[in-house]
Amino acid sequence: MTIIENVLEREQAVREVVREITQRFDRKYFLDRALTGSGTRELWNEMAKAELFTVGVPEELGGQGGGLTECVALVEEMSLAGLPPMIYPLNLYARSAILNHGSPEQIQHYVVDAMDGSVALCFAVTEPDAGTNTFAIRSTAKKVDGGYLLNGQKVFISAADEADAMLVVARTAPFDPAHKTAGLSLFLVPMSAPGIELKQLDIRWYVPEKQFEIFLDDVEVKDEWMLGEEGKGFSYLVDSLNTERLLIAGMMLGFGQYAIDRAVEYAKVRAPFGTPIGAYQAVQHPLATAQAELKAARALTFEAARQFDAGSADGSGEGMAKLLAAKACLAAVEACIQVHGGHAFVLDNDVITLWPLARLIQIAPLNNESILNQIAERSLGLPRSF
Ligand SMILES: Cc1cc2nc3c(=O)[nH]c(=O)nc-3n(C[C@H](O)[C@H](O)[C@H](O)COP(=O)(O)OP(=O)(O)OC[C@H]3O[C@@H](n4cnc5c(N)ncnc54)[C@H](O)[C@@H]3O)c2cc1C
């Protein structure tokens, strides 16, 4: 059997397990949890029970093996059922940095023990002033005896209230324009550490995970909480960010398809002039265009994921996949809203509720413009524009 067939077999097995779960935890459950803010712990527990958190963890650590490809398939399959699982990718971004650079103790606790769903992480990079520019972050970790003192502020941190620890980026040396990527360090800090304060943001995006401002005030960080070596945090982040782009692409592929399926179902029965609106070309074409764009983005995403797993990725495919999947998903959601007419805006119909997530992904985790900057610079050899 070729490597590809193996991957396809594992991917298929993951999809079947996910389908069994999404038959019990459906879109109605997801939206209800998003509206009531009551979290999706039961879903998380079911995923753990079905051993989905062992996917992508090496067999020698007790995992099922496989790579990012199977994890992207998992996210896509959940999103196909209308359940884009933000908390799962969040944990995977952190997990990839820990697997690659963590100490044996960190790997044991945050990867091996976490396979049963008992340990959750959030990912704290963004700061109010720095925004997209990670080099401009101001949170600092100052060396003291036995550890560091962490001070600063993070913003938009998803699921910080559900996390046991955060993977946080802070400066351990001032910004040096001659060595831009140096001086940033990563720490795995338990959320129970004194000096961490959370303030919830009021974000309306119909997703169960909440977002927080995090205030870090003289948080005593132990030496052993640092991930890898001091000052090398940015290089460790790169792997996580590429993982993030492909998982988000997978989420957009599934979510876009979910929107198209919903639109087609409605277009077949809605008939204000006697003929179902799905018979009109003006209704068909946006849906057909979005379908074609999703299919193209899907081919690119899985190709990039397989290259990532094979160690042959050059860093360009991940960004392109996120860009195209995000745009195709937004086109699908826009078409779904248009097909539903005024009924799209009735909360109970759960159509306008698809839009904020699809729109946000044009901006986060990395905005489309920044991805285009990278493509222009790295793939086309044009000058760096920012
Ligand atoms: C719901 C939600 C969840 C989030 N979860 C997390 C999380 O868990 N952890 C975390 O760390 N962060 C998280 N974020 C933060 C998210 O990643 C940031 O919002 C994003 O990185 C952009 O930063 P900013 O919002 O400050 O935008 P800014 O940096 O202010 O950018 C604003 C706009 O300017 C343009 N722009 C910026 N830079 C460039 C450039 N170089 N070239 C061209 N155009 C540019 C883009 O159009 C961009 O949308 C989340 C955000 C939201 C809203």
The ligand as an SDF file (V2000), in Angstrom:
LIG
                    3D

 53 58  0  0  0  0  0  0  0  0999 V2000
  -13.0930   36.0000   17.7900 C   0  0  0  0  0  0  0  0  0  0  0  0
  -11.5980   36.1460   17.8110 C   0  0  0  0  0  0  0  0  0  0  0  0
  -10.8150   35.1150   18.3370 C   0  0  0  0  0  0  0  0  0  0  0  0
   -9.4290   35.2740   18.4280 C   0  0  0  0  0  0  0  0  0  0  0  0
   -8.6630   34.3030   19.0810 N   0  0  0  0  0  0  0  0  0  0  0  0
   -7.3510   34.5410   19.3230 C   0  0  0  0  0  0  0  0  0  0  0  0
   -6.5850   33.6640   20.1630 C   0  0  0  0  0  0  0  0  0  0  0  0
   -7.0870   32.6540   20.6730 O   0  0  0  0  0  0  0  0  0  0  0  0
   -5.2720   33.9630   20.3950 N   0  0  0  0  0  0  0  0  0  0  0  0
   -4.6640   35.0670   19.8570 C   0  0  0  0  0  0  0  0  0  0  0  0
   -3.4980   35.2820   20.1220 O   0  0  0  0  0  0  0  0  0  0  0  0
   -5.3710   35.9330   19.0670 N   0  0  0  0  0  0  0  0  0  0  0  0
   -6.6870   35.7000   18.8000 C   0  0  0  0  0  0  0  0  0  0  0  0
   -7.4130   36.5780   18.0060 N   0  0  0  0  0  0  0  0  0  0  0  0
   -6.7430   37.7420   17.4630 C   0  0  0  0  0  0  0  0  0  0  0  0
   -6.6240   37.7270   15.9400 C   0  0  0  0  0  0  0  0  0  0  0  0
   -5.6550   36.7960   15.5640 O   0  0  0  0  0  0  0  0  0  0  0  0
   -6.2910   39.1870   15.5610 C   0  0  0  0  0  0  0  0  0  0  0  0
   -7.5120   39.9030   15.5880 O   0  0  0  0  0  0  0  0  0  0  0  0
   -5.6090   39.2840   14.2630 C   0  0  0  0  0  0  0  0  0  0  0  0
   -4.3300   38.7130   14.3560 O   0  0  0  0  0  0  0  0  0  0  0  0
   -5.4880   40.7140   13.7500 C   0  0  0  0  0  0  0  0  0  0  0  0
   -5.0440   41.6380   14.6990 O   0  0  0  0  0  0  0  0  0  0  0  0
   -5.8710   43.0130   14.9010 P   0  0  0  0  0  0  0  0  0  0  0  0
   -7.2810   42.5970   15.1150 O   0  0  0  0  0  0  0  0  0  0  0  0
   -5.2690   43.8170   15.9810 O   0  0  0  0  0  0  0  0  0  0  0  0
   -5.7490   43.7200   13.5170 O   0  0  0  0  0  0  0  0  0  0  0  0
   -4.6740   44.8270   13.0210 P   0  0  0  0  0  0  0  0  0  0  0  0
   -3.2940   44.3070   13.1680 O   0  0  0  0  0  0  0  0  0  0  0  0
   -5.0010   46.1310   13.6450 O   0  0  0  0  0  0  0  0  0  0  0  0
   -5.0200   44.8970   11.4690 O   0  0  0  0  0  0  0  0  0  0  0  0
   -6.2110   45.5490   11.0010 C   0  0  0  0  0  0  0  0  0  0  0  0
   -6.3290   45.3650    9.4970 C   0  0  0  0  0  0  0  0  0  0  0  0
   -5.2460   46.0180    8.8430 O   0  0  0  0  0  0  0  0  0  0  0  0
   -4.8300   45.3020    7.7100 C   0  0  0  0  0  0  0  0  0  0  0  0
   -3.4170   44.9330    7.8620 N   0  0  0  0  0  0  0  0  0  0  0  0
   -2.7310   44.7040    9.0230 C   0  0  0  0  0  0  0  0  0  0  0  0
   -1.4660   44.4270    8.7770 N   0  0  0  0  0  0  0  0  0  0  0  0
   -1.2930   44.4910    7.4440 C   0  0  0  0  0  0  0  0  0  0  0  0
   -0.1680   44.3150    6.5600 C   0  0  0  0  0  0  0  0  0  0  0  0
    1.0530   44.0100    7.0080 N   0  0  0  0  0  0  0  0  0  0  0  0
   -0.3830   44.4550    5.2210 N   0  0  0  0  0  0  0  0  0  0  0  0
   -1.6280   44.7660    4.7300 C   0  0  0  0  0  0  0  0  0  0  0  0
   -2.7080   44.9490    5.5190 N   0  0  0  0  0  0  0  0  0  0  0  0
   -2.5390   44.8110    6.8520 C   0  0  0  0  0  0  0  0  0  0  0  0
   -5.7410   44.0640    7.6230 C   0  0  0  0  0  0  0  0  0  0  0  0
   -6.8400   44.3500    6.7690 O   0  0  0  0  0  0  0  0  0  0  0  0
   -6.2450   43.9090    9.0330 C   0  0  0  0  0  0  0  0  0  0  0  0
   -7.5120   43.2460    9.0970 O   0  0  0  0  0  0  0  0  0  0  0  0
   -8.8110   36.4400   17.8970 C   0  0  0  0  0  0  0  0  0  0  0  0
   -9.6020   37.4660   17.3390 C   0  0  0  0  0  0  0  0  0  0  0  0
  -10.9680   37.3530   17.3230 C   0  0  0  0  0  0  0  0  0  0  0  0
  -11.7790   38.5170   16.8020 C   0  0  0  0  0  0  0  0  0  0  0  0
  1  2  1  0
  2  3  1  0
  2 52  2  0
  3  4  2  0
  4  5  1  0
  4 50  1  0
  5  6  2  0
  6  7  1  0
  6 13  1  0
  7  8  2  0
  7  9  1  0
  9 10  1  0
 10 11  2  0
 10 12  1  0
 12 13  2  0
 13 14  1  0
 14 15  1  0
 14 50  1  0
 15 16  1  0
 16 17  1  0
 16 18  1  0
 18 19  1  0
 18 20  1  0
 20 21  1  0
 20 22  1  0
 22 23  1  0
 23 24  1  0
 24 25  2  0
 24 26  1  0
 24 27  1  0
 27 28  1  0
 28 29  2  0
 28 30  1  0
 28 31  1  0
 31 32  1  0
 32 33  1  0
 33 34  1  0
 33 48  1  0
 34 35  1  0
 35 36  1  0
 35 46  1  0
 36 37  1  0
 36 45  1  0
 37 38  2  0
 38 39  1  0
 39 40  1  0
 39 45  2  0
 40 41  1  0
 40 42  2  0
 42 43  1  0
 43 44  2  0
 44 45  1  0
 46 47  1  0
 46 48  1  0
 48 49  1  0
 50 51  2  0
 51 52  1  0
 52 53  1  0
M  END
$$$$
